[in-house]
């Protein structure tokens, strides 16, 4: 079921469809002058459809050398609730890693200005793969298609240029058999430090697939008036702590504060509804000590 | 020239259509056949681009050169995608730049205040407002709260410092800076 929050519906008449798409797209990439563009941002494959694809485009005025490689890296967090993705190219021990059995084609290409290339992925999973979801990162690297060495303007001078190389790491998910997405709330730590309220939400995925949804966080004052709201895209693969910070400089004497958490699989705009595995909702509230 | 521009436009249009189809397999049904109406779901792509290299220009033997992250010569990366999406940003920075033949190297360093993240996506590092992101931060350790601005673009500005020695060989020195970007919410 597609909800109004999961899609952006643009009513367009007949031949103006492309024009509408073009405008929307350029609004998103209006500042692009060099580099490559990758779509979509998550690749889904399964036991019935063992191939996937992404599209890479060079919107710049220069040729771009593009390489594709498979890596591994899940959103993880430190004890303070900072979330990051560390890419791991070797020594991968996670049993849910699909890195070794998903291959991209082609792996290297030279994209001329304005050119588009489809990159395909083929999965050859082990025969005894148990039901669940398996993951890899697709790393798209781009740089100038030709080496442009700087030239010293006069003999005896020293000149420098630093090449800017760009890597986009998007998630690839392979699904086998039946999948369940379920999220467990391990705890919420809330504290006030001067003019900030810090909250760390401790979560674990207990299904055999990643939990993907939205995390809504609200802060209320003593009069139950909402004084802060944060919303995040959420993806939990194993364990995750996420920190939420609310500035309260304007409300320093309106405590005690209360924090309200609502996590739901609804509301994702970046993933088509047919690819979402609907997990559970979580609601929780706590008074900030 | 005009023909090239037209070809580029055609290719871009084709790519937009292709991206929409690929990114959105569940294109919504038509709603009004009589008037030829249609609907489409537009999902964002992710683009990481370099709009300006970090350029020190010509420097002199024994004279340290510094580019601040709010200097017009600062390096600029642009990240374009879904507005407000939280990012994991990692930057691999060189410790030296070298001549093409490798015969000499020159030390380069990046301090803990050499980067800024402009979530308003401004194209000019000299005009970034402090409230529009993270100013003067460590390029070795980007904040976990860095995100794509609500407008769909975030820029990273990068400065640095190079140390030519008194006997530095004259010539053109180059090095690589690698920026890796991933969504943390997908």
Contacts between the chains, C-beta under 8 A, distances in Angstrom:
chain1	res1	chain2	res2	distance
A	2	B	26	6.9
A	2	B	28	7.2
A	7	B	28	6.6
A	7	B	41	4.6
A	8	B	41	6.2
A	8	B	42	5.7
A	9	B	28	6.0
A	9	B	39	4.9
A	9	B	41	7.0
A	10	B	39	6.2
A	10	B	40	5.8
A	10	B	42	6.5
A	11	B	31	6.9
A	11	B	37	5.9
A	11	B	38	7.9
A	11	B	39	5.7
A	12	B	37	7.2
A	12	B	38	6.0
A	12	B	39	7.2
A	12	B	40	6.8
A	13	B	35	6.3
A	13	B	36	5.9
A	13	B	37	5.6
A	13	B	38	7.8
A	14	B	35	7.9
A	14	B	36	3.8
A	14	B	37	7.6
A	14	B	38	7.4
A	17	B	38	5.6
A	17	B	40	6.5
A	18	B	13	5.7
A	18	B	16	7.0
A	18	B	17	6.2
A	20	B	40	7.3
A	21	B	16	4.9
A	21	B	17	6.6
A	21	B	20	5.5
A	21	B	40	6.3
A	21	B	42	6.4
A	22	B	12	7.3
A	22	B	13	6.0
A	22	B	16	5.3
A	24	B	42	4.7
A	25	B	16	4.7
A	25	B	19	7.3
A	25	B	42	7.4
A	25	B	45	8.0
A	27	B	152	7.0
A	28	B	44	5.7
A	28	B	45	7.2
A	28	B	80	5.9
A	28	B	81	7.5
A	28	B	152	4.9
A	28	B	153	8.0
A	29	B	45	7.6
A	29	B	47	5.7
A	29	B	80	5.2
A	30	B	153	7.2
A	31	B	49	7.9
A	31	B	51	6.9
A	31	B	78	5.0
A	31	B	80	6.6
A	31	B	121	6.0
A	31	B	123	6.1
A	31	B	153	5.1
A	31	B	155	7.6
A	32	B	47	5.7
A	32	B	49	5.1
A	32	B	51	7.9
A	32	B	78	6.6
A	32	B	80	6.2
A	33	B	49	6.6
A	33	B	51	4.8
A	33	B	78	7.8
A	34	B	49	5.3
A	34	B	50	5.3
A	34	B	51	6.3
A	35	B	47	6.2
A	35	B	48	5.9
A	35	B	49	2.8
A	35	B	50	5.8
A	35	B	78	7.6
A	36	B	47	7.0
A	36	B	48	7.9
A	36	B	49	7.6
A	37	B	45	5.2
A	37	B	46	7.5
A	37	B	47	4.1
A	37	B	80	7.8
A	38	B	45	6.0
A	38	B	46	5.4
A	38	B	47	7.0
A	39	B	19	4.3
A	39	B	22	6.2
A	39	B	23	5.0
A	39	B	43	7.7
A	39	B	44	8.0
A	39	B	45	3.5
A	39	B	46	7.4
A	40	B	19	7.8
A	40	B	22	6.0
A	40	B	23	3.9
A	40	B	43	6.4
A	40	B	45	7.2
A	41	B	23	7.9
A	41	B	43	7.9
A	41	B	44	7.1
A	41	B	45	6.9
A	41	B	46	4.9
A	41	B	81	7.0
A	41	B	82	7.6
A	41	B	183	6.3
A	41	B	186	6.2
A	42	B	186	5.2
A	53	B	22	6.7
A	54	B	22	7.4
A	55	B	15	7.1
A	55	B	18	5.8
A	55	B	19	5.7
A	55	B	22	5.5
A	57	B	15	4.9
A	57	B	19	7.6
A	59	B	12	7.0
A	59	B	47	7.8
A	60	B	49	7.4
A	73	B	182	6.8
A	75	B	88	7.2
A	75	B	184	4.4
A	75	B	185	7.4
A	81	B	144	8.0
A	82	B	143	7.9
A	82	B	144	3.5
A	83	B	86	7.0
A	83	B	88	7.2
A	83	B	144	5.4
A	83	B	184	4.7
A	84	B	88	4.6
A	84	B	90	7.8
A	84	B	144	5.9
A	84	B	184	7.0
A	85	B	88	3.8
A	85	B	182	4.3
A	85	B	184	6.0
A	86	B	90	7.8
A	87	B	90	7.8
A	87	B	180	6.6
A	87	B	182	7.7
A	113	B	8	6.9
A	114	B	7	7.2
A	114	B	8	4.3
A	114	B	11	4.3
A	114	B	12	6.5
A	115	B	11	7.0
A	116	B	11	6.7
A	116	B	14	7.1
A	116	B	15	4.7
A	116	B	18	6.7
A	137	B	182	7.1
A	139	B	180	7.6
A	141	B	178	8.0
A	142	B	48	8.0
A	143	B	176	8.0
A	149	B	100	5.9
A	149	B	172	5.1
A	149	B	174	6.3
A	150	B	172	4.4
A	150	B	173	7.8
A	150	B	174	6.9
A	151	B	172	5.7
A	152	B	58	6.5
A	152	B	170	6.3
A	152	B	171	6.2
A	152	B	172	5.8
A	153	B	58	5.7
A	154	B	58	7.9
A	155	B	170	7.0
A	156	B	170	4.8
A	157	B	58	4.7
A	157	B	59	7.9
A	157	B	60	7.7
A	157	B	170	5.9
A	158	B	58	6.6
A	158	B	59	5.0
A	158	B	60	7.0
A	158	B	61	6.9
A	158	B	106	7.4
A	158	B	164	5.6
A	158	B	168	5.8
A	158	B	169	7.9
A	158	B	170	5.6
A	158	B	171	6.7
A	158	B	173	6.8
A	159	B	56	7.7
A	159	B	57	6.5
A	159	B	58	5.1
A	159	B	59	7.4
A	159	B	171	7.7
A	159	B	172	5.1
A	159	B	173	7.0
A	160	B	55	7.5
A	160	B	56	4.4
A	160	B	57	7.6
A	160	B	59	6.7
A	160	B	97	5.4
A	160	B	106	7.2
A	160	B	108	7.9
A	160	B	162	6.1
A	160	B	172	7.6
A	160	B	173	4.5
A	160	B	174	7.2
A	160	B	175	7.8
A	161	B	53	5.8
A	161	B	55	5.9
A	161	B	56	7.9
A	161	B	172	7.4
A	161	B	173	7.8
A	161	B	174	5.5
A	162	B	53	5.8
A	162	B	54	4.5
A	162	B	55	7.6
A	162	B	75	6.6
A	162	B	94	7.4
A	162	B	97	7.0
A	162	B	108	7.8
A	162	B	160	7.8
A	162	B	174	7.1
A	162	B	175	5.2
A	162	B	176	7.1
A	162	B	177	5.2
A	163	B	53	6.9
A	163	B	174	6.3
A	163	B	175	7.1
A	163	B	176	4.9
A	163	B	177	7.0
A	164	B	50	3.5
A	164	B	53	5.5
A	164	B	54	7.5
A	164	B	75	6.1
A	164	B	77	6.6
A	164	B	177	5.6
A	164	B	179	7.1
A	165	B	176	5.5
A	165	B	177	6.7
A	165	B	178	4.5
A	165	B	179	7.2
A	166	B	48	4.2
A	166	B	49	6.5
A	166	B	50	6.2
A	166	B	77	7.1
A	166	B	178	7.8
A	166	B	179	5.6
A	166	B	181	7.8
A	167	B	48	7.0
A	167	B	178	6.2
A	167	B	179	6.7
A	167	B	180	4.1
A	167	B	181	7.0
A	168	B	46	5.5
A	168	B	47	7.6
A	168	B	48	5.0
A	168	B	180	7.9
A	168	B	181	5.8
A	168	B	182	7.6
A	169	B	180	6.1
A	169	B	181	6.9
A	169	B	182	3.9
A	170	B	46	6.6
A	170	B	182	7.3
A	170	B	183	7.6
A	170	B	186	7.9
A	171	B	182	8.0
A	171	B	183	7.6
A	171	B	186	5.5
A	212	B	186	6.9
A	231	B	84	7.5
A	232	B	86	6.0
A	232	B	185	6.2
A	233	B	82	7.9
A	233	B	85	5.8
A	233	B	86	6.8
A	233	B	183	7.2
A	233	B	184	7.8
A	233	B	185	2.7
A	233	B	186	6.5
A	234	B	185	5.8
A	235	B	184	7.2
A	235	B	185	5.2
A	235	B	186	5.4
A	243	B	144	7.5
A	245	B	145	7.6
A	269	B	43	7.1
A	269	B	82	6.9
A	270	B	43	5.8
A	270	B	44	6.4
A	270	B	82	5.2
A	270	B	85	7.3
A	270	B	183	8.0
A	270	B	186	6.4
A	271	B	43	7.9
A	271	B	186	7.0
A	272	B	23	7.8
A	272	B	24	5.8
A	272	B	25	5.7
A	272	B	26	4.7
A	272	B	41	7.3
A	272	B	43	7.4
A	273	B	26	6.2
A	274	B	25	6.7
A	274	B	26	5.2
